Amino acid sequence: MTGTEAAAAVKANDPLIRNQLVALFTQQTSEAMSTVEGKQKLRQEALKQTQQVMNDETGKPMVEDLLFNNLIIQ
């Protein structure tokens, strides 16, 4: 599968991925997010959940890594 095909598959499953990530993010505490380790753990869990959605929907995890370009903690 090419990068373009994988990107299209991820986009097609965007609602499922977003649902999983929103549920994950709402479980976080500001204390956990105040450390580098906490943010790294969140990124790894988000990757794991994204890969699970893609594996369930396409049979392949598709996503190798995630990059947060903006993280706002309220």
Distance bins in CASP14 RR format, pairs under 12 A and 6 or more apart:
PFRMAT RR
TARGET T0000
AUTHOR 0000-0000-0000
RMODE 2
METHOD distances of the structure
MODEL  1
1 7 0 0 0 0 1 0 0 0 0 0 0
1 8 0 0 0 0 1 0 0 0 0 0 0
1 9 1 0 0 1 0 0 0 0 0 0 0
1 10 0 0 0 0 0 1 0 0 0 0 0
1 54 0 0 0 0 0 1 0 0 0 0 0
1 58 0 0 0 0 1 0 0 0 0 0 0
1 59 0 0 0 0 0 1 0 0 0 0 0
1 60 1 0 0 1 0 0 0 0 0 0 0
1 61 0 0 0 0 0 1 0 0 0 0 0
1 62 1 0 0 1 0 0 0 0 0 0 0
1 63 0 0 0 0 0 1 0 0 0 0 0
2 8 0 0 0 0 1 0 0 0 0 0 0
2 9 0 0 0 0 0 1 0 0 0 0 0
2 62 0 0 0 0 0 1 0 0 0 0 0
3 9 0 0 0 0 1 0 0 0 0 0 0
3 10 0 0 0 0 1 0 0 0 0 0 0
3 11 0 0 0 0 0 1 0 0 0 0 0
3 60 0 0 0 0 0 1 0 0 0 0 0
3 62 0 0 0 0 1 0 0 0 0 0 0
3 63 0 0 0 0 0 1 0 0 0 0 0
3 64 0 0 0 0 0 1 0 0 0 0 0
4 10 0 0 0 0 0 1 0 0 0 0 0
4 11 0 0 0 0 0 1 0 0 0 0 0
5 11 0 0 0 0 0 1 0 0 0 0 0
5 12 0 0 0 0 0 1 0 0 0 0 0
5 58 0 0 0 0 0 1 0 0 0 0 0
5 60 0 0 0 0 0 1 0 0 0 0 0
5 62 0 0 0 0 1 0 0 0 0 0 0
6 12 0 0 0 0 0 1 0 0 0 0 0
6 13 0 0 0 0 0 1 0 0 0 0 0
6 50 0 0 0 0 0 1 0 0 0 0 0
6 51 0 0 0 0 0 1 0 0 0 0 0
6 54 0 0 0 0 1 0 0 0 0 0 0
6 58 0 0 0 0 1 0 0 0 0 0 0
6 60 0 0 0 0 1 0 0 0 0 0 0
6 61 0 0 0 0 1 0 0 0 0 0 0
6 62 1 0 1 0 0 0 0 0 0 0 0
6 63 1 0 0 1 0 0 0 0 0 0 0
6 64 0 0 0 0 1 0 0 0 0 0 0
7 13 0 0 0 0 0 1 0 0 0 0 0
7 14 0 0 0 0 0 1 0 0 0 0 0
7 54 0 0 0 0 0 1 0 0 0 0 0
7 62 0 0 0 0 1 0 0 0 0 0 0
7 63 0 0 0 0 1 0 0 0 0 0 0
8 14 0 0 0 0 0 1 0 0 0 0 0
8 54 0 0 0 0 0 1 0 0 0 0 0
8 58 0 0 0 0 0 1 0 0 0 0 0
8 62 0 0 0 0 0 1 0 0 0 0 0
9 16 0 0 0 0 0 1 0 0 0 0 0
9 17 0 0 0 0 0 1 0 0 0 0 0
9 50 0 0 0 0 0 1 0 0 0 0 0
9 53 0 0 0 0 0 1 0 0 0 0 0
9 54 1 0 0 1 0 0 0 0 0 0 0
9 55 0 0 0 0 0 1 0 0 0 0 0
9 57 1 0 0 1 0 0 0 0 0 0 0
9 58 1 0 1 0 0 0 0 0 0 0 0
9 59 0 0 0 0 1 0 0 0 0 0 0
9 60 0 0 0 0 1 0 0 0 0 0 0
9 61 0 0 0 0 0 1 0 0 0 0 0
9 62 1 0 1 0 0 0 0 0 0 0 0
9 63 0 0 0 0 1 0 0 0 0 0 0
10 16 0 0 0 0 0 1 0 0 0 0 0
10 17 1 0 0 1 0 0 0 0 0 0 0
10 18 0 0 0 0 0 1 0 0 0 0 0
10 50 0 0 0 0 1 0 0 0 0 0 0
10 51 0 0 0 0 0 1 0 0 0 0 0
10 53 0 0 0 0 1 0 0 0 0 0 0
10 54 1 0 0 1 0 0 0 0 0 0 0
10 57 0 0 0 0 1 0 0 0 0 0 0
10 58 0 0 0 0 1 0 0 0 0 0 0
10 60 0 0 0 0 0 1 0 0 0 0 0
10 61 0 0 0 0 0 1 0 0 0 0 0
10 62 1 0 0 1 0 0 0 0 0 0 0
10 63 1 0 0 1 0 0 0 0 0 0 0
10 64 0 0 0 0 0 1 0 0 0 0 0
10 66 0 0 0 0 0 1 0 0 0 0 0
11 17 0 0 0 0 1 0 0 0 0 0 0
11 18 0 0 0 0 0 1 0 0 0 0 0
11 54 0 0 0 0 0 1 0 0 0 0 0
11 57 0 0 0 0 0 1 0 0 0 0 0
11 62 0 0 0 0 0 1 0 0 0 0 0
11 63 0 0 0 0 0 1 0 0 0 0 0
12 53 0 0 0 0 0 1 0 0 0 0 0
12 54 0 0 0 0 0 1 0 0 0 0 0
12 57 0 0 0 0 1 0 0 0 0 0 0
12 58 0 0 0 0 1 0 0 0 0 0 0
12 62 0 0 0 0 0 1 0 0 0 0 0
13 19 0 0 0 0 0 1 0 0 0 0 0
13 20 0 0 0 0 0 1 0 0 0 0 0
13 21 0 0 0 0 0 1 0 0 0 0 0
13 49 0 0 0 0 0 1 0 0 0 0 0
13 50 0 0 0 0 1 0 0 0 0 0 0
13 51 0 0 0 0 0 1 0 0 0 0 0
13 52 0 0 0 0 0 1 0 0 0 0 0
13 53 1 0 1 0 0 0 0 0 0 0 0
13 54 1 0 0 1 0 0 0 0 0 0 0
13 55 0 0 0 0 0 1 0 0 0 0 0
13 56 0 0 0 0 1 0 0 0 0 0 0
13 57 1 0 1 0 0 0 0 0 0 0 0
13 58 1 0 0 1 0 0 0 0 0 0 0
13 59 0 0 0 0 0 1 0 0 0 0 0
13 60 0 0 0 0 0 1 0 0 0 0 0
13 61 0 0 0 0 0 1 0 0 0 0 0
13 62 0 0 0 0 1 0 0 0 0 0 0
13 63 0 0 0 0 0 1 0 0 0 0 0
14 20 0 0 0 0 0 1 0 0 0 0 0
14 21 0 0 0 0 0 1 0 0 0 0 0
14 22 0 0 0 0 0 1 0 0 0 0 0
14 50 0 0 0 0 0 1 0 0 0 0 0
14 53 0 0 0 0 1 0 0 0 0 0 0
14 54 0 0 0 0 0 1 0 0 0 0 0
14 57 0 0 0 0 0 1 0 0 0 0 0
15 21 0 0 0 0 0 1 0 0 0 0 0
15 22 0 0 0 0 0 1 0 0 0 0 0
15 53 0 0 0 0 1 0 0 0 0 0 0
15 57 0 0 0 0 0 1 0 0 0 0 0
16 22 0 0 0 0 0 1 0 0 0 0 0
16 23 0 0 0 0 0 1 0 0 0 0 0
16 49 0 0 0 0 1 0 0 0 0 0 0
16 50 0 0 0 0 1 0 0 0 0 0 0
16 52 0 0 0 0 1 0 0 0 0 0 0
16 53 1 0 1 0 0 0 0 0 0 0 0
16 54 0 0 0 0 1 0 0 0 0 0 0
16 55 0 0 0 0 0 1 0 0 0 0 0
16 56 0 0 0 0 1 0 0 0 0 0 0
16 57 1 0 0 1 0 0 0 0 0 0 0
16 58 0 0 0 0 0 1 0 0 0 0 0
17 23 0 0 0 0 0 1 0 0 0 0 0
17 24 0 0 0 0 0 1 0 0 0 0 0
17 46 0 0 0 0 1 0 0 0 0 0 0
17 47 0 0 0 0 0 1 0 0 0 0 0
17 49 1 0 0 1 0 0 0 0 0 0 0
17 50 1 0 1 0 0 0 0 0 0 0 0
17 51 0 0 0 0 1 0 0 0 0 0 0
17 52 0 0 0 0 1 0 0 0 0 0 0
17 53 1 0 1 0 0 0 0 0 0 0 0
17 54 1 0 0 1 0 0 0 0 0 0 0
17 55 0 0 0 0 0 1 0 0 0 0 0
17 56 0 0 0 0 0 1 0 0 0 0 0
17 57 0 0 0 0 1 0 0 0 0 0 0
17 58 0 0 0 0 0 1 0 0 0 0 0
17 62 0 0 0 0 0 1 0 0 0 0 0
17 63 0 0 0 0 1 0 0 0 0 0 0
17 66 0 0 0 0 0 1 0 0 0 0 0
18 24 0 0 0 0 0 1 0 0 0 0 0
18 25 0 0 0 0 0 1 0 0 0 0 0
18 46 0 0 0 0 0 1 0 0 0 0 0
18 49 0 0 0 0 0 1 0 0 0 0 0
18 50 0 0 0 0 1 0 0 0 0 0 0
18 53 0 0 0 0 1 0 0 0 0 0 0
19 25 0 0 0 0 0 1 0 0 0 0 0
19 26 0 0 0 0 0 1 0 0 0 0 0
19 49 0 0 0 0 1 0 0 0 0 0 0
19 50 0 0 0 0 0 1 0 0 0 0 0
19 53 0 0 0 0 1 0 0 0 0 0 0
20 26 0 0 0 0 0 1 0 0 0 0 0
20 27 0 0 0 0 0 1 0 0 0 0 0
20 45 0 0 0 0 1 0 0 0 0 0 0
20 46 0 0 0 0 1 0 0 0 0 0 0
20 47 0 0 0 0 0 1 0 0 0 0 0
20 48 0 0 0 0 1 0 0 0 0 0 0
20 49 1 0 1 0 0 0 0 0 0 0 0
20 50 1 0 0 1 0 0 0 0 0 0 0
20 51 0 0 0 0 0 1 0 0 0 0 0
20 52 1 0 0 1 0 0 0 0 0 0 0
20 53 1 0 1 0 0 0 0 0 0 0 0
20 54 0 0 0 0 0 1 0 0 0 0 0
20 56 0 0 0 0 0 1 0 0 0 0 0
20 57 0 0 0 0 0 1 0 0 0 0 0
21 27 0 0 0 0 0 1 0 0 0 0 0
21 28 0 0 0 0 0 1 0 0 0 0 0
21 42 0 0 0 0 1 0 0 0 0 0 0
21 43 0 0 0 0 0 1 0 0 0 0 0
21 45 0 0 0 0 1 0 0 0 0 0 0
21 46 1 0 1 0 0 0 0 0 0 0 0
21 47 0 0 0 0 0 1 0 0 0 0 0
21 48 0 0 0 0 0 1 0 0 0 0 0
21 49 1 0 0 1 0 0 0 0 0 0 0
21 50 1 0 0 1 0 0 0 0 0 0 0
21 52 0 0 0 0 0 1 0 0 0 0 0
21 53 0 0 0 0 1 0 0 0 0 0 0
21 63 0 0 0 0 0 1 0 0 0 0 0
21 66 0 0 0 0 1 0 0 0 0 0 0
21 68 0 0 0 0 0 1 0 0 0 0 0
21 71 0 0 0 0 0 1 0 0 0 0 0
22 28 0 0 0 0 0 1 0 0 0 0 0
22 46 0 0 0 0 0 1 0 0 0 0 0
22 49 0 0 0 0 0 1 0 0 0 0 0
23 45 0 0 0 0 0 1 0 0 0 0 0
23 46 0 0 0 0 0 1 0 0 0 0 0
23 49 0 0 0 0 1 0 0 0 0 0 0
23 53 0 0 0 0 0 1 0 0 0 0 0
24 32 0 0 0 0 0 1 0 0 0 0 0
24 41 0 0 0 0 0 1 0 0 0 0 0
24 42 1 0 0 1 0 0 0 0 0 0 0
24 43 0 0 0 0 0 1 0 0 0 0 0
24 44 0 0 0 0 0 1 0 0 0 0 0
24 45 1 0 0 1 0 0 0 0 0 0 0
24 46 1 0 0 1 0 0 0 0 0 0 0
24 47 0 0 0 0 0 1 0 0 0 0 0
24 48 0 0 0 0 1 0 0 0 0 0 0
24 49 1 0 0 1 0 0 0 0 0 0 0
24 50 0 0 0 0 1 0 0 0 0 0 0
24 52 0 0 0 0 0 1 0 0 0 0 0
24 53 0 0 0 0 0 1 0 0 0 0 0
24 66 0 0 0 0 0 1 0 0 0 0 0
25 32 0 0 0 0 0 1 0 0 0 0 0
25 33 0 0 0 0 1 0 0 0 0 0 0
25 39 0 0 0 0 0 1 0 0 0 0 0
25 42 1 0 0 1 0 0 0 0 0 0 0
25 43 0 0 0 0 0 1 0 0 0 0 0
25 45 0 0 0 0 1 0 0 0 0 0 0
25 46 0 0 0 0 1 0 0 0 0 0 0
25 49 0 0 0 0 0 1 0 0 0 0 0
25 68 0 0 0 0 0 1 0 0 0 0 0
25 71 0 0 0 0 1 0 0 0 0 0 0
25 72 0 0 0 0 0 1 0 0 0 0 0
25 73 0 0 0 0 1 0 0 0 0 0 0
25 74 0 0 0 0 0 1 0 0 0 0 0
26 42 0 0 0 0 0 1 0 0 0 0 0
26 74 0 0 0 0 0 1 0 0 0 0 0
27 33 0 0 0 0 0 1 0 0 0 0 0
27 41 0 0 0 0 0 1 0 0 0 0 0
27 42 0 0 0 0 1 0 0 0 0 0 0
27 45 0 0 0 0 1 0 0 0 0 0 0
27 46 0 0 0 0 0 1 0 0 0 0 0
27 49 0 0 0 0 0 1 0 0 0 0 0
28 34 0 0 0 0 0 1 0 0 0 0 0
28 35 0 0 0 0 0 1 0 0 0 0 0
28 38 0 0 0 0 1 0 0 0 0 0 0
28 39 0 0 0 0 1 0 0 0 0 0 0
28 41 0 0 0 0 1 0 0 0 0 0 0
28 42 1 0 0 1 0 0 0 0 0 0 0
28 43 0 0 0 0 0 1 0 0 0 0 0
28 45 0 0 0 0 1 0 0 0 0 0 0
28 46 0 0 0 0 0 1 0 0 0 0 0
28 71 0 0 0 0 0 1 0 0 0 0 0
28 72 0 0 0 0 0 1 0 0 0 0 0
28 73 0 0 0 0 1 0 0 0 0 0 0
28 74 0 0 0 0 0 1 0 0 0 0 0
29 35 0 0 0 0 0 1 0 0 0 0 0
29 38 0 0 0 0 1 0 0 0 0 0 0
29 41 0 0 0 0 0 1 0 0 0 0 0
29 42 0 0 0 0 0 1 0 0 0 0 0
29 73 0 0 0 0 1 0 0 0 0 0 0
29 74 0 0 0 0 0 1 0 0 0 0 0
30 38 0 0 0 0 0 1 0 0 0 0 0
30 39 0 0 0 0 0 1 0 0 0 0 0
30 71 0 0 0 0 0 1 0 0 0 0 0
30 72 0 0 0 0 0 1 0 0 0 0 0
30 73 1 0 1 0 0 0 0 0 0 0 0
30 74 0 0 0 0 1 0 0 0 0 0 0
31 37 0 0 0 0 0 1 0 0 0 0 0
31 38 0 0 0 0 1 0 0 0 0 0 0
31 73 0 0 0 0 0 1 0 0 0 0 0
32 38 1 0 1 0 0 0 0 0 0 0 0
32 39 0 0 0 0 1 0 0 0 0 0 0
32 40 0 0 0 0 0 1 0 0 0 0 0
32 41 1 0 0 1 0 0 0 0 0 0 0
32 42 1 0 0 1 0 0 0 0 0 0 0
32 45 0 0 0 0 0 1 0 0 0 0 0
32 73 0 0 0 0 1 0 0 0 0 0 0
33 39 1 0 0 1 0 0 0 0 0 0 0
33 40 0 0 0 0 0 1 0 0 0 0 0
33 41 0 0 0 0 1 0 0 0 0 0 0
33 42 1 0 0 1 0 0 0 0 0 0 0
33 43 0 0 0 0 0 1 0 0 0 0 0
33 68 0 0 0 0 0 1 0 0 0 0 0
33 71 1 0 0 1 0 0 0 0 0 0 0
33 72 0 0 0 0 0 1 0 0 0 0 0
33 73 1 0 1 0 0 0 0 0 0 0 0
33 74 0 0 0 0 0 1 0 0 0 0 0
34 42 0 0 0 0 0 1 0 0 0 0 0
34 71 0 0 0 0 0 1 0 0 0 0 0
34 73 1 0 0 1 0 0 0 0 0 0 0
35 41 0 0 0 0 1 0 0 0 0 0 0
35 42 0 0 0 0 0 1 0 0 0 0 0
35 73 0 0 0 0 0 1 0 0 0 0 0
36 42 0 0 0 0 0 1 0 0 0 0 0
36 43 0 0 0 0 0 1 0 0 0 0 0
36 71 0 0 0 0 0 1 0 0 0 0 0
37 43 0 0 0 0 0 1 0 0 0 0 0
37 44 0 0 0 0 0 1 0 0 0 0 0
38 44 0 0 0 0 1 0 0 0 0 0 0
38 45 0 0 0 0 1 0 0 0 0 0 0
38 46 0 0 0 0 0 1 0 0 0 0 0
38 71 0 0 0 0 0 1 0 0 0 0 0
38 73 0 0 0 0 0 1 0 0 0 0 0
39 45 0 0 0 0 0 1 0 0 0 0 0
39 46 0 0 0 0 0 1 0 0 0 0 0
39 66 0 0 0 0 0 1 0 0 0 0 0
39 68 1 0 0 1 0 0 0 0 0 0 0
39 71 1 0 0 1 0 0 0 0 0 0 0
39 73 0 0 0 0 1 0 0 0 0 0 0
40 46 0 0 0 0 0 1 0 0 0 0 0
40 47 0 0 0 0 0 1 0 0 0 0 0
40 66 0 0 0 0 0 1 0 0 0 0 0
40 68 0 0 0 0 0 1 0 0 0 0 0
40 71 0 0 0 0 0 1 0 0 0 0 0
41 47 0 0 0 0 0 1 0 0 0 0 0
41 48 0 0 0 0 0 1 0 0 0 0 0
42 48 0 0 0 0 0 1 0 0 0 0 0
42 49 0 0 0 0 0 1 0 0 0 0 0
42 66 0 0 0 0 1 0 0 0 0 0 0
42 68 0 0 0 0 1 0 0 0 0 0 0
42 71 0 0 0 0 1 0 0 0 0 0 0
42 73 0 0 0 0 0 1 0 0 0 0 0
43 49 0 0 0 0 0 1 0 0 0 0 0
43 50 0 0 0 0 0 1 0 0 0 0 0
43 63 0 0 0 0 0 1 0 0 0 0 0
43 65 0 0 0 0 1 0 0 0 0 0 0
43 66 1 0 1 0 0 0 0 0 0 0 0
43 67 0 0 0 0 1 0 0 0 0 0 0
43 68 1 0 0 1 0 0 0 0 0 0 0
43 69 0 0 0 0 0 1 0 0 0 0 0
43 71 0 0 0 0 1 0 0 0 0 0 0
44 50 0 0 0 0 0 1 0 0 0 0 0
44 51 0 0 0 0 0 1 0 0 0 0 0
44 65 0 0 0 0 1 0 0 0 0 0 0
44 66 0 0 0 0 1 0 0 0 0 0 0
44 68 0 0 0 0 0 1 0 0 0 0 0
45 51 0 0 0 0 0 1 0 0 0 0 0
45 52 0 0 0 0 0 1 0 0 0 0 0
45 66 0 0 0 0 1 0 0 0 0 0 0
46 52 0 0 0 0 0 1 0 0 0 0 0
46 53 0 0 0 0 0 1 0 0 0 0 0
46 63 0 0 0 0 1 0 0 0 0 0 0
46 65 0 0 0 0 0 1 0 0 0 0 0
46 66 1 0 1 0 0 0 0 0 0 0 0
46 67 0 0 0 0 0 1 0 0 0 0 0
46 68 0 0 0 0 1 0 0 0 0 0 0
46 71 0 0 0 0 0 1 0 0 0 0 0
47 53 0 0 0 0 0 1 0 0 0 0 0
47 54 0 0 0 0 0 1 0 0 0 0 0
47 61 0 0 0 0 1 0 0 0 0 0 0
47 62 0 0 0 0 0 1 0 0 0 0 0
47 63 1 0 0 1 0 0 0 0 0 0 0
47 64 0 0 0 0 1 0 0 0 0 0 0
47 65 1 0 0 1 0 0 0 0 0 0 0
47 66 1 0 1 0 0 0 0 0 0 0 0
47 67 0 0 0 0 0 1 0 0 0 0 0
47 68 0 0 0 0 0 1 0 0 0 0 0
48 54 0 0 0 0 0 1 0 0 0 0 0
48 55 0 0 0 0 0 1 0 0 0 0 0
48 61 0 0 0 0 1 0 0 0 0 0 0
48 63 0 0 0 0 1 0 0 0 0 0 0
48 65 0 0 0 0 0 1 0 0 0 0 0
48 66 0 0 0 0 1 0 0 0 0 0 0
49 55 0 0 0 0 0 1 0 0 0 0 0
49 56 0 0 0 0 0 1 0 0 0 0 0
49 61 0 0 0 0 0 1 0 0 0 0 0
49 63 0 0 0 0 0 1 0 0 0 0 0
49 66 0 0 0 0 1 0 0 0 0 0 0
50 56 0 0 0 0 0 1 0 0 0 0 0
50 57 0 0 0 0 0 1 0 0 0 0 0
50 58 0 0 0 0 0 1 0 0 0 0 0
50 61 0 0 0 0 1 0 0 0 0 0 0
50 62 0 0 0 0 1 0 0 0 0 0 0
50 63 1 0 1 0 0 0 0 0 0 0 0
50 64 0 0 0 0 0 1 0 0 0 0 0
50 65 0 0 0 0 1 0 0 0 0 0 0
50 66 1 0 0 1 0 0 0 0 0 0 0
50 67 0 0 0 0 0 1 0 0 0 0 0
51 57 0 0 0 0 0 1 0 0 0 0 0
51 58 0 0 0 0 0 1 0 0 0 0 0
51 59 0 0 0 0 0 1 0 0 0 0 0
51 60 0 0 0 0 1 0 0 0 0 0 0
51 61 1 1 0 0 0 0 0 0 0 0 0
51 62 1 0 0 1 0 0 0 0 0 0 0
51 63 1 0 1 0 0 0 0 0 0 0 0
51 64 0 0 0 0 1 0 0 0 0 0 0
51 65 0 0 0 0 1 0 0 0 0 0 0
51 66 0 0 0 0 1 0 0 0 0 0 0
52 58 0 0 0 0 0 1 0 0 0 0 0
52 59 0 0 0 0 0 1 0 0 0 0 0
52 60 0 0 0 0 0 1 0 0 0 0 0
52 61 1 0 0 1 0 0 0 0 0 0 0
52 62 0 0 0 0 0 1 0 0 0 0 0
52 63 0 0 0 0 0 1 0 0 0 0 0
53 59 0 0 0 0 0 1 0 0 0 0 0
53 60 0 0 0 0 0 1 0 0 0 0 0
53 61 0 0 0 0 1 0 0 0 0 0 0
53 62 0 0 0 0 1 0 0 0 0 0 0
53 63 0 0 0 0 1 0 0 0 0 0 0
54 60 1 0 0 1 0 0 0 0 0 0 0
54 61 1 0 1 0 0 0 0 0 0 0 0
54 62 1 0 1 0 0 0 0 0 0 0 0
54 63 1 0 0 1 0 0 0 0 0 0 0
54 64 0 0 0 0 0 1 0 0 0 0 0
54 66 0 0 0 0 0 1 0 0 0 0 0
55 61 1 0 1 0 0 0 0 0 0 0 0
55 62 1 0 0 1 0 0 0 0 0 0 0
55 63 0 0 0 0 1 0 0 0 0 0 0
56 62 0 0 0 0 0 1 0 0 0 0 0
57 63 0 0 0 0 0 1 0 0 0 0 0
END
